[in-house]
Structure formats: structure tokens, C-alpha cells
Amino acid sequence: MRIVALTQRKPPAEQRYRPKSLLSLSPTGFLLDNANGESYTLNAVGRAVMAKLLELGDSRDVWRVVVDRFEIDEARAQKDVERFLADLWTLGLVERDERDRR
């Protein structure tokens, strides 16, 4: 008989983001970067995520708004929101927050 030790891999720490200052979000999903005048149109999910991010100031629990409003399971919501936030970071609309990483 051969015994194999299995090691559990910890998932990578969640990357946290905070909104760039001078962002404005309209109720219809129009996102304006007041620093440079660039604008973006967000769908309903993007609008909900961005509104929550602006409200909280940190992305830690932003994915929960997707679960609550759009009836998506938690794992999928976390993954999709993390991808969306990474896209916003690429566009320069959010900043990575290295404080208190999990």
C-alpha cells in the first residue's frame, strides 16, 4: 500500500481595490472620471458593483451585491466581480489596495 500525503493549497489572497477619486456614477450607469473627462457606460451588474464600491470605498464585500440582486451563487459572483474590478484597474478607474490583504 502506498500512502500519499495531500497538501491543501490555499486560494490566492483576494486582490482588493478602492475607487479612484473623482468618479461619478449616474443612476443609469453612466460612469464619469472627472479627472480626465472620460466616460463609460455600465450595464446593470456593473452599475450595482460600482455603486457599492463607491459606497463602501473598498472592494472587500462588493460581490455580495451581485448575489443579492441578481441571484448568482457566491463563487461565481466573487470570480466575476474580481475580473470586473481587474478590468477597471486596467482602465485606471480603481486603485489596488494593498492594506490588510487577506
N, C-alpha and C positions, 0 to 999 in steps of 0.2 A: 504494500500500500504506500502510495506517495502522498505526502501532505504538502500542500501549497499554501503559503501564507498570503492572504489577500490584504492589500493596504487600501484603505479608503482615501480617495482623493477629495480634498476639499474643493468646492467650487471656487472659482476666482472671486476675489472681492468685487462687490458691485461698484462700478465707477459712479461717482456722484457728481452732479452738475448743479450750477446755480445760474440763474438768468443773467444775461449781460444787462448792465444798467441802460436806461433809456429805451426800453422796449415798451410798446403799447399794443394791446390786443383789443380789437373790437368784438362786440357780441356776435358778429357774423363770421369771425375767423380771419380777419384782416390783421396781419402782424406787421407792425412798423418798427424799424430800427431808427429811432430819432437821431442817432449819432451820425448816420450817413444817408438817411432818406430812403434806404432800400425797403421794399415791402414784399410780403409773402402772403399767399392765401392758404389757409389750413382747412382741412376737412373737419368733420365733427369730432373725430377722435383726437386729431392734432390740436384742435381748439381746446378741448377738455384738458388735455395734458398740459398745454402751455398755460392755460388759466390757473391750473393747480400749482404749476411750478412758480408762476408769478406770485400766487397767494402764499405759498409756503416758503419760497426763497431758496429751496433745496429740493433735489430730486428724490430724496430717500423713499418716500411713500407715494410718489406721484402715480405709479402704476395702479394703485388701488382705485383711482377714479375710473379707469378703464374697466376694471372688474365690476364696479358698482353700476356704472351707466350702460355698459354695452354687453354685459353678461358673458364675459370671456373668462376662461379659467386663469387662475393666478400665474401659473408658469408661463403661459402664452403671453399674458399681459406684461409680465416683467420683461420677457425677451423682446417683445415688440416695442415697448417703451424705451428700453435701453438702446435699441437700434435707432429709434427716432431721435433720442437725445444725442447719440453719436453723430447723426446727420446734422442736427442743429449745431453741434460743436464744429463740425467741418465748415458750416456756413458762417461761423463766428457769432452765433446768436446766444450761445451759452458758454460758460467757462467751466473747466474741470475744477472740482473742489476736492483738494487732497486732504482737508482736515477730517479727522475722525472717520477714516475709511474702515469699513467692516472687515 
